[in-house]
Amino acid sequence: MSENHRARSVGIGRAHAKAILLGEHAVVYGAPALALPVPQLTVTASAGWSSRTPGDPGGVSFTMTGSPSRPMMTQASDSLSRLTAEFKTAMGVADIPRLDVIIDGAIPHGRGLGSSAACARAVVFALADLFGHDLSESAAFDLVQTAENVAHGRSSGVDARAVGATAPLRFQAGRASELSIGCDGLFIIADSGVVGRTKDAVELLREGFQRHTGAQERFVRRATQLTDEAGRALAGGRPQQLGARLTDYHDLLRAAGLSTHRIDALVEAALTAGSLGAKITGGGLGGCVIALTQPVQAREVTARLHEAGAVQTWAVPLRGLADHAR
């Protein structure tokens, strides 16, 4: 490949974390989900031409900062390699030297915060930047979904949308729209320190549906009701009602066997400390808890969460998101 085809020597791409407010699991069955961007947790990808002897022309190597486990690193490399191949095909890029991609991220892996989708989005935009391509949101979504389907199997698409969103989203059947924010308050996200097991949770839920006639319909109907009520409460400035729907959704997931003793303890700690509502967020069987809290209670809630076993916490203010979305 000639030098004049290289728009840059290094391409940079960025993305951020997300948290699901309501709609986990049910979204795969056609129900709506509400997703919250978490701009405090970011991923940056740098893509450049390898300085090593090109023993694998057209190949790509991925380096992640930090120390993710070997299985996670292998899974990430597989999905990102597929992503890179799809990018080359979609953008008409061929016969290139070997690439090195470095991913620097602050999103903990396996916690339901969209780490894999954020990494994929950052890589997509780093490659687009490197090759001087303008990338539409729809094209970026399709490419990130390629990686997500390798990483997680059937993916709803909510993560692929939310890790690039600037405002909370309502997502249903592949379509995303921005949510109206009429509430003050903030969400506190607490990391249980335990890697979630999304695939196990999906299978557990599916087995439950198969054992009990009508269980899937009841689950999806209840999830849809809670999610729609939460969306209206968020828009209408009713934080107490929004919080109550969060807790109700946690009860739905817990009844399906998708919570854990540690997660339940974190939810209880947040509620005892004055949160308006709290629930597990993400695939389940580990991961994080999200709690809706008034600012005056935030210090107490955060302290109680750490006492109950949270290894780290983050605060996402609704007002900041509302201002950012304008």
C-alpha positions in Angstrom: 0.0 0.0 0.0 1.4 3.4 -1.0 2.1 6.1 1.5 -0.4 8.5 -0.1 -3.2 6.2 0.8 -2.5 6.5 4.5 -4.5 9.5 5.7 -2.7 9.4 9.1 0.1 7.6 10.9 -2.2 7.0 13.9 -6.0 6.8 14.2 -7.8 7.5 17.4 -11.3 6.4 18.4 -13.2 6.8 21.7 -16.3 5.4 23.4 -17.8 5.2 26.9 -19.6 2.9 29.2 -23.3 2.4 29.6 -25.7 1.0 32.2 -29.1 -0.5 31.6 -31.7 1.2 33.8 -34.5 -1.3 33.0 -35.2 -3.9 30.3 -32.4 -6.4 30.8 -33.1 -9.7 29.1 -36.6 -8.7 28.1 -35.2 -6.5 25.3 -34.0 -9.6 23.5 -37.7 -10.7 23.4 -38.8 -7.4 21.8 -39.5 -5.4 25.0 -38.1 -1.9 25.5 -35.0 -1.1 27.5 -33.7 2.2 28.9 -30.0 2.7 28.8 -27.8 5.4 30.5 -24.5 6.6 29.0 -21.7 6.6 31.6 -19.3 9.3 30.2 -17.0 9.0 33.3 -15.8 5.6 32.1 -14.1 5.8 28.7 -12.2 3.7 26.2 -9.6 5.1 23.8 -8.2 3.0 20.9 -5.1 3.9 18.9 -4.5 2.2 15.6 -1.2 2.5 13.7 1.1 0.7 11.3 3.2 -2.0 12.9 6.9 -1.4 13.1 7.6 -5.1 13.3 8.6 -7.3 10.4 5.3 -8.0 8.6 5.2 -11.8 9.0 1.4 -11.6 8.7 0.5 -9.0 6.1 -2.9 -7.6 6.6 -3.0 -8.9 10.2 -3.7 -6.9 13.3 -2.5 -7.2 16.9 -4.5 -5.9 19.9 -3.0 -4.8 23.2 -5.2 -3.9 26.1 -3.9 -1.9 29.0 -4.5 -3.3 32.5 -4.7 -7.0 33.1 -7.9 -8.6 31.8 -8.0 -12.3 32.3 -6.7 -14.6 29.6 -10.1 -15.9 28.5 -11.4 -12.3 28.3 -8.4 -11.3 26.3 -8.8 -14.2 23.9 -12.5 -13.5 23.5 -11.9 -9.8 22.9 -9.2 -10.5 20.3 -11.5 -12.9 18.4 -14.4 -10.4 18.3 -12.1 -7.4 17.4 -10.3 -9.4 14.7 -13.7 -10.2 13.1 -14.6 -6.5 13.5 -11.4 -5.4 11.7 -12.1 -7.8 8.8 -15.6 -6.5 8.5 -14.3 -2.9 8.6 -11.9 -3.7 5.7 -14.7 -5.2 3.6 -17.2 -2.4 4.3 -14.7 0.4 3.7 -13.0 -1.3 0.6 -9.7 -1.5 2.3 -7.3 -4.2 1.1 -3.7 -5.2 0.9 -2.5 -3.2 3.9 0.5 -3.8 6.1 0.1 -5.2 9.6 -1.7 -3.0 12.1 -1.1 -2.5 15.9 -4.1 -1.5 17.9 -3.7 -0.3 21.6 -6.9 -0.1 23.7 -6.8 2.0 26.9 -9.9 1.6 28.9 -11.3 2.4 32.3 -14.4 0.2 32.0 -14.1 -2.9 34.2 -14.6 -6.1 32.2 -17.6 -8.3 32.6 -19.6 -6.0 34.8 -22.5 -5.2 32.5 -21.2 -1.7 31.7 -20.6 -2.3 28.0 -16.9 -2.9 28.0 -16.8 -5.1 24.9 -19.1 -2.8 22.9 -17.1 0.3 23.9 -13.9 -1.3 22.9 -15.4 -2.3 19.6 -16.7 1.2 18.9 -13.4 2.8 19.9 -11.6 0.5 17.5 -14.0 1.1 14.7 -13.5 4.9 14.9 -9.7 4.5 15.3 -9.6 2.5 12.1 -11.9 5.0 10.3 -9.6 7.8 11.5 -6.5 6.0 10.4 -7.8 5.5 6.9 -9.5 8.9 6.6 -13.0 7.5 6.3 -16.1 9.3 7.6 -18.2 6.7 9.4 -21.9 7.1 9.9 -23.6 6.1 13.1 -25.5 3.3 11.3 -22.3 1.9 9.8 -20.6 2.1 13.2 -23.5 0.3 14.8 -23.4 -2.5 12.3 -19.7 -3.0 12.8 -19.9 -3.0 16.6 -22.8 -5.5 16.4 -20.5 -7.8 14.4 -18.1 -7.8 17.4 -20.9 -8.1 20.0 -22.4 -11.1 18.3 -19.1 -12.9 18.4 -18.5 -11.9 22.1 -22.0 -12.6 23.4 -23.9 -14.6 20.9 -27.3 -13.0 20.0 -27.0 -9.4 20.9 -30.0 -7.0 21.2 -28.0 -4.0 20.0 -28.6 -1.8 23.0 -25.0 -1.8 24.1 -23.8 -0.9 20.6 -26.1 2.1 20.6 -25.6 3.2 24.2 -21.7 3.3 24.2 -21.9 6.2 21.7 -25.0 8.0 23.0 -24.9 11.5 24.6 -28.3 11.1 26.4 -30.3 8.2 27.9 -31.9 6.1 25.3 -35.1 4.0 24.9 -34.2 1.0 22.8 -36.7 -1.5 21.3 -36.5 -3.9 18.3 -33.3 -2.3 17.0 -34.6 1.3 17.1 -33.2 3.9 19.6 -34.6 7.3 20.6 -33.4 9.8 23.2 -35.3 9.9 26.5 -36.6 13.2 27.9 -35.2 14.0 31.3 -37.5 15.8 33.7 -35.8 14.6 37.0 -33.0 15.8 39.1 -30.9 13.3 41.0 -28.1 11.0 40.2 -27.4 7.4 39.6 -24.7 5.7 41.7 -23.2 2.6 40.1 -21.6 0.1 42.4 -19.2 -2.6 41.2 -19.7 -5.8 43.1 -16.2 -7.0 42.1 -17.7 -10.2 40.7 -17.6 -10.8 36.9 -21.2 -11.3 35.6 -22.1 -14.4 33.6 -24.4 -13.1 30.9 -24.4 -16.3 28.8 -25.2 -18.4 31.9 -28.0 -15.9 32.9 -29.5 -16.0 29.4 -29.6 -19.8 29.5 -31.0 -19.9 33.0 -33.8 -17.6 32.0 -34.5 -19.6 28.8 -34.7 -22.8 30.7 -37.1 -21.3 33.1 -39.3 -20.1 30.3 -39.3 -23.7 28.8 -40.3 -25.3 32.1 -43.2 -23.1 32.9 -46.0 -22.4 30.4 -46.6 -18.7 29.9 -43.5 -17.7 31.9 -41.9 -15.9 29.0 -45.0 -13.9 28.2 -45.5 -12.9 31.8 -41.8 -11.9 32.2 -41.8 -9.8 29.0 -45.2 -8.2 29.9 -44.1 -7.2 33.4 -40.7 -5.9 32.1 -42.4 -3.8 29.4 -44.9 -2.3 32.0 -42.1 -1.4 34.4 -39.8 0.0 31.7 -42.6 2.2 30.1 -43.6 3.5 33.5 -40.0 4.3 34.4 -39.6 6.2 31.1 -42.7 8.3 31.8 -41.5 9.0 35.4 -38.1 10.1 34.1 -39.7 12.5 31.6 -42.4 13.7 34.0 -40.1 14.6 36.9 -41.3 11.9 39.2 -38.1 10.5 40.7 -39.8 8.5 43.5 -41.8 6.6 40.9 -38.8 6.1 38.8 -36.9 4.7 41.8 -39.7 2.4 42.7 -39.8 0.9 39.2 -36.1 0.2 39.4 -36.6 -1.8 42.6 -39.5 -3.6 41.1 -37.4 -4.6 38.1 -34.7 -5.9 40.4 -37.4 -8.1 42.1 -38.4 -9.4 38.7 -34.8 -10.4 37.8 -34.2 -11.8 41.3 -37.3 -14.0 41.0 -35.9 -15.3 37.8 -32.7 -16.4 39.6 -30.5 -13.7 38.0 -29.3 -11.9 41.1 -26.8 -13.0 43.8 -26.5 -12.7 47.5 -23.8 -9.9 47.1 -25.9 -8.0 44.6 -29.0 -8.3 46.8 -26.9 -7.0 49.7 -25.8 -4.0 47.7 -29.4 -3.2 46.6 -30.5 -3.4 50.2 -27.6 -1.2 51.4 -28.6 1.5 48.8 -32.2 1.4 49.8 -31.4 1.5 53.5 -29.2 4.5 53.0 -32.0 6.5 51.3 -31.9 5.6 47.6 -35.2 6.0 45.8 -34.6 2.7 44.1 -31.9 0.2 43.2 -31.4 -2.9 41.0 -28.8 -5.1 39.4 -27.8 -3.7 36.0 -26.7 -5.9 33.1 -26.8 -9.6 32.3 -26.8 -10.8 35.9 -25.1 -13.4 38.2 -22.6 -10.7 39.2 -21.7 -7.3 37.8 -23.0 -4.0 39.1 -25.9 -2.4 41.0 -27.4 1.0 40.0 -29.2 3.2 42.5 -31.2 6.4 42.0 -30.3 8.8 44.7 -31.0 12.4 45.6 -27.7 14.4 45.8 -28.2 15.0 49.6 -28.1 11.3 50.1 -25.3 10.5 47.8 -22.5 10.5 50.4 -24.4 8.1 52.7 -25.4 5.8 49.9 -21.9 5.6 48.6 -20.5 4.8 52.0 -23.1 2.1 52.7 -22.4 0.5 49.3 -18.7 0.2 50.0 -19.5 -1.2 53.5 -21.7 -3.8 51.8 -18.9 -4.9 49.5 -18.7 -2.6 46.5 -15.2 -2.4 45.2 -15.7 0.9 43.4 -18.6 3.3 42.7 -19.4 6.0 40.1 -22.0 8.8 40.1 -23.8 9.8 36.9 -25.9 13.0 37.5 -29.1 13.3 35.5 -28.8 17.1 35.2 -25.4 16.8 33.6 -26.8 14.3 31.0 -29.7 16.6 30.3 -27.4 19.5 29.7 -25.1 17.4 27.6 -28.0 16.2 25.4 -29.1 19.8 24.5 
